[in-house]
Each structure stands twice: as structure tokens, then as C-alpha cells.
Amino acid sequence: MGNRNRSPSLRALEHSQGPFVRISPTEIAIADIEAWRQIHRVGSDFRKNPKWYQTQAPSQYDDNTCGVFGLNDPKKASARRQLFLRAGTRKIAAEWDPQIKQLVDLTVEKIKRDLRTGQCDVMKWWTLMTADVVGDLAFGESFDNVKNEEKNRLIQDIEMVMPLIGLRMEFPWLFELFMRTPLPQTKEYIATFDRFIGYAQVAVENTRNASKGLTKTLFSKMVPEDGSQQLPDSLIVSEASNVIVAGTDTTAMILTYLVYAVLKDDAIRQRLVAEVEAGPEHPTWEPLENMPYLNNVIQETWRRYPAISGTLPRVVPTQGATLGKFFVPAGTVVSTQAWTFQRDATVFENPLEFNPDRWLNPTPAMKEHIMVFGGPARLCVGQNIARLELLRAVAKFFRECGNTRLAASTTDESMEMMDYFTIEPRAGFCITEPA
């Protein structure tokens, strides 16, 4: 099973063999919603698999050194999440809206300029923009990727390291062989993670300096001006490095696949353009959330093209567990994935069809099967910021660039989703042009 196609391969196995598939001597892939509820409910004693969650970098982490994404102990994870949740509330996210709006406006102006002179790679611009948003929120300063029209070293590092993170997560033995081999690529991989730590250290220092000027970053609640800091700088650095990667790649890919899906269907494009053009020219957050078709298009993109499509492995607790009709012994890894649940034909009619209208009257089952922000116990702490960013970018793009089509070079084959835990198009671009 190739790493780049792991999610669709697992879905095919589950479709042909049933909702419980043993994929290794110690791991079971699960596509049963009742089992998913049991595994991921709040208070669940199924813990994250440390061999998977705490191996994102060249060195092994544990609960004393890793960020919230990899924390195994539920109590420690809950306490750490509370610090992020304070910074990720809707109220706090709204305070960052002016910076997000400014970056979205500049990005769409660059896209319009490219379209006036020929073709435009929207994936490139969304990647530059989302990295700049992370710069504003995490560092208190923009990276100026959009302004300079080129990827800074941070984006280059993210693009280089994601396939290797996927390799380590899914094929640890192959990764260990890679790390023991004196290749230039091995040295560069280690150097890249050293740079991530450097970026994160800058974010922490900028947060400390910004608080003196009454400005905020995503980590302001972790580095309070009154000295009541609850986490050591080393852990805040771990959190910052995670945010840098997660906040850039995922949102950029959702925007890329949304543009691709909408431009593939002219009826969808026309409806979306009509709705955003009928709205205010410079909307606040509330009018954007009150545009039903815009929100349904975003929801359907999350369903059809989940930015994080891969498995979320958990370890069966010491007493074992009955999942479905099977007793699963302690220590077994059980994994579920959004890719499968969000294509469940018993819940979503014609699941491979991109149909925003399915969200006009969603059933409870449809809502439960959308796992774009994780399970109930570990929901994404940045979802309000991500949603605001998407609403602004989609509305602005289709208001200003509504008369756009996909170029001949952008096909179903070029946009095939490659699974590196996060997704990206096989071709590495999404080219549009004036209609």
C-alpha cells in the first residue's frame, strides 16, 4: 500500500471486506460509526498511539516535550487545549479579522493581475496567503510572501518535510533506514526541523515583545505579560512549530480544491458568484456566515476533499474492548479516517459527487460523519480562524474573479489527491484562466 494513496486504499479495503479490516498484525482499520463514537468520545480511555503521534520530528517526543497534537494523557491534553481555546474563540478570531481581510484582498489582487495577463496558479497564491496569515497570528508580523510573490524558506521547509513525516508515520522501518543512511537528503531533513524550532522560538519571543505594545499573537495567552506563564518556553516552542505547519498547509489545500470543484461545474460557479455579488462589497464576518450557498460550498469541500484525510490511530485500553461484534485485545491499534466516513454511501447520496445542496437540510448522520476538525474529544483548536479565513477568501475570489475557468492543464488526474496525512494535488498546481 503506497503511502501517497493510503486513505483511498483503506476505503477500498473497508468497502470490499467490511468495516473492520486487519491491516497489520497489530492494527485494525475501522469504518463503523458506533465504534468511532466509542473510540473518540469525550472521556474515552482509547489513547493516542504514541508511536504515531509523537514521531513527527527526527527525535522521539513524549508527553513532557511534545505539543498538544501528540499529547497522550487526556488530562494533560485538556489542560493544554484550554490555553489554545482562549486564543481561538470566535471573539479573539474576530480581532484578527482586519489582518486576514487585508491579506485576502492583496492575494486576490495578485490573482486578478495574473488572470489579466494569462493563467494563474491559485494553489501558489493560497499557499503564500495562508503562510502570511500564520505569520501575522503566530509571529505578530507578516512573512510578506504575497507581497514578495515568492515562497519564503518556511513554506519551502513545509513542502519538503511533509512527505517525510508521512513516511515516518506509516513506514517507521523505512524511515529509520533513511535516517541511518548518510545522504544529503537526511542532513537536510534534520536541518529543516532545526529551522522549525528556530521559527517557533522567534514566535515566542515576538509574542513576549508584542504584549508590551498591547498587540496579540496566537500564543499571547501562553506568555502573559503579568508573568503567570503556565508553560515553559520549550513547550510553547513545540506548539508554535505545530501551528506553523498545520495552519499553512491545510487551509491552502481546502481553498485550492474548492476553486477546482466549483470551476468544474458552471452551475455551481454561477450560483456562488451571484450570492457573493449580491452581498456587501466589504462584508463583516456575520454577513458571510449568513450566505447559505457560500457556507454549503465550504462544507461540501470539507466533506469531499478533507485536508487531513488520514487515520487517527488509538490504542485499545488494558481491559480490551468490544467493537462491533469483535473483542479487540489490549494494545491493539484501532484507526479511523475522515476519508472513509465522509464518503459513506449510506449517509451521503452519490458521495463522490460535489453537491453543496446536500447541506440544505443535513441529517444528524451527515453532521456526525463530517470529521474535518477531528473527534469530539480532540477538536481542532484553530477552527474559528480557519473558517473566517475560508469565508473571506472564497467570497472575495468569486466576487472579483467569478468569470474564471480551469485551464486545460488542470484535470482530474493532475488534481488527484496525494495523501501525506494532509493532501495535495498530484501535479502540485491548480491553474485557472479567464473564461
C-alpha positions, -999 to 999 in steps of 0.1 A, spaced: 0 0 0 17 32 -12 18 60 14 6 86 -10 -27 66 -16 -32 52 18 -66 68 25 -83 57 -7 -67 22 -4 -81 18 31 -115 29 20 -114 3 -9 -105 -24 16 -133 -14 40 -158 -13 11 -149 -47 -1 -140 -65 32 -163 -48 57 -160 -21 84 -133 -39 104 -101 -47 84 -69 -60 99 -42 -42 81 -12 -54 102 -7 -79 130 -13 -51 155 -37 -26 137 -73 -26 126 -88 -1 103 -124 7 113 -153 22 93 -181 17 118 -197 48 133 -207 31 165 -171 20 171 -159 55 161 -182 70 188 -168 46 214 -132 53 204 -134 91 201 -160 101 227 -151 126 254 -136 108 283 -126 78 262 -98 56 275 -86 49 240 -54 69 240 -34 82 210 -9 59 197 25 75 208 44 56 181 25 76 155 16 109 172 49 115 188 72 108 158 67 139 137 104 150 141 138 133 138 138 127 176 112 109 196 89 131 218 69 122 249 42 140 269 67 162 286 82 176 253 56 174 226 28 198 215 -9 192 221 -13 173 188 8 145 202 -2 145 239 -12 111 251 -25 118 286 -61 131 282 -58 154 313 -26 170 301 -41 174 266 -73 190 280 -53 215 301 -31 224 271 -61 228 249 -76 253 272 -47 276 266 -53 274 229 -91 277 232 -87 310 249 -68 323 219 -91 306 194 -125 318 204 -147 335 179 -143 368 198 -105 366 196 -106 354 160 -127 384 151 -99 407 165 -76 393 138 -102 398 110 -86 431 98 -53 414 91 -69 384 75 -91 407 53 -61 427 43 -41 396 32 -71 381 14 -76 414 -5 -40 416 -15 -39 380 -26 -70 383 -48 -55 414 -64 -24 394 -74 -46 366 -87 -66 392 -108 -34 406 -122 -22 371 -133 -55 364 -149 -54 397 -169 -21 386 -184 -29 349 -189 -31 320 -165 -29 318 -127 -19 291 -103 -43 296 -74 -27 269 -53 5 290 -52 -13 322 -41 -34 304 -14 -2 288 -1 15 322 1 -15 338 17 -21 312 44 15 313 54 13 350 58 -18 346 80 2 322 102 29 348 103 5 375 115 -12 353 141 18 333 154 47 358 148 29 391 151 43 401 117 37 391 81 62 370 62 53 391 31 51 361 9 22 375 -11 38 410 -13 71 395 -25 54 369 -47 76 341 -36 77 313 -11 99 321 19 121 295 35 93 284 59 70 274 31 98 256 13 106 237 45 70 227 50 67 214 14 100 194 18 92 178 51 55 167 48 62 136 26 89 125 50 66 130 80 41 107 62 69 82 56 78 81 93 42 78 104 33 50 81 66 32 74 88 37 105 113 9 95 118 26 61 123 60 78 148 46 102 168 32 73 166 66 56 179 83 88 208 58 91 219 64 55 244 93 51 225 110 23 224 148 17 186 145 20 189 131 55 210 160 67 186 185 51 156 168 68 173 172 102 183 208 94 147 216 84 134 206 118 161 226 134 148 256 115 112 249 126 124 252 162 141 284 153 109 298 137 90 288 168 115 304 191 111 337 172 73 334 176 76 330 213 100 360 216 78 381 193 48 372 215 66 384 246 76 417 229 42 422 213 24 420 247 43 451 258 27 470 229 -8 456 237 -8 436 205 -16 399 205 -4 367 188 -18 332 190 4 325 220 -4 356 240 -24 336 265 5 313 270 30 342 275 10 366 297 26 400 305 19 395 342 44 367 344 19 340 352 32 318 324 19 282 327 41 265 301 79 267 298 92 283 266 103 248 253 67 236 252 54 268 237 81 264 210 67 228 203 32 242 200 44 270 177 62 247 153 30 226 151 8 257 143 32 268 117 28 236 97 -9 229 104 -21 265 98 -4 268 64 -9 236 45 -44 226 54 -62 259 47 -43 264 14 -54 229 2 -90 234 11 -91 267 -9 -73 250 -38 -98 221 -40 -128 244 -35 -118 265 -65 -112 234 -85 -145 218 -76 -166 250 -82 -150 258 -115 -156 222 -127 -194 228 -125 -206 260 -142 -240 259 -124 -223 259 -90 -200 287 -101 -228 309 -113 -248 304 -81 -219 311 -58 -209 342 -78 -245 355 -78 -247 351 -40 -214 369 -31 -220 397 -57 -254 403 -41 -238 407 -7 -219 437 7 -188 447 -11 -168 448 22 -187 423 44 -180 417 81 -180 381 94 -217 379 101 -230 386 66 -205 360 53 -219 334 77 -254 343 66 -247 334 29 -261 299 27 -247 288 -6 -212 300 3 -213 281 35 -227 250 18 -199 251 -8 -173 252 20 -190 224 39 -191 202 8 -154 209 1 -145 198 36 -165 166 30 -153 158 -5 -117 170 -1 -107 167 36 -74 185 41 -65 159 68 -78 127 54 -56 102 71 -61 78 100 -63 88 137 -48 58 155 -58 50 191 -46 22 214 -71 -3 229 -71 1 267 -58 -25 292 -92 -43 296 -96 -47 259 -128 -36 241 -157 -49 222 -161 -30 189 -189 -41 167 -191 -79 171 -154 -83 178 -135 -83 210 -102 -64 204 -74 -72 229 -55 -45 248 -26 -28 230 -42 -32 195 -41 -1 174 -75 9 160 -76 36 134 -104 56 117 -102 81 89 -123 110 76 -118 99 40 -140 68 46 -167 83 68 -172 113 46 -178 91 15 -203 67 32 -229 60 6 -255 51 33 -252 86 46 -243 107 16 -262 101 -17 -238 98 -46 -208 105 -22 -183 112 -50 -205 140 -64 -197 175 -53 -231 188 -44 -234 218 -20 -272 214 -20 -269 183 1 -263 206 31 -296 225 27 -312 201 52 -285 179 66 -294 149 87 -278 142 121 -259 113 105 -244 137 78 -232 161 105 -217 133 126 -198 119 96 -180 152 89 -147 148 108 -128 177 93 -118 191 127 -112 157 144 -132 138 170 -153 152 199 -125 149 224 -98 165 203 -115 191 181 -91 214 162 -84 245 183 -80 267 152 -113 261 136 -127 296 141 -97 312 125 -97 287 96 -134 292 90 -130 330 89 -101 327 65 -121 305 42 -152 326 42 -132 358 34 -111 342 7 -138 323 -11 -162 353 -11 -136 377 -23 -122 354 -50 -156 346 -66 -167 382 -63 -136 395 -81 -127 366 -103 -160 349 -109 -156 348 -147 -128 322 -144 -123 286 -156 -99 258 -152 -70 257 -177 -66 226 -198 -36 215 -177 -58 212 -146 -75 179 -149 -89 152 -126 -56 134 -130 -35 164 -121 -57 172 -91 -57 136 -78 -52 139 -40 -19 127 -27 -21 117 9 8 128 31 -16 129 61 -25 163 47 -35 162 10 -21 180 -21 -27 177 -58 -5 152 -77 7 179 -101 14 205 -74 -7 232 -91 -42 243 -99 -41 266 -130 -70 289 -139 -76 313 -167 -102 339 -179 -133 323 -192 
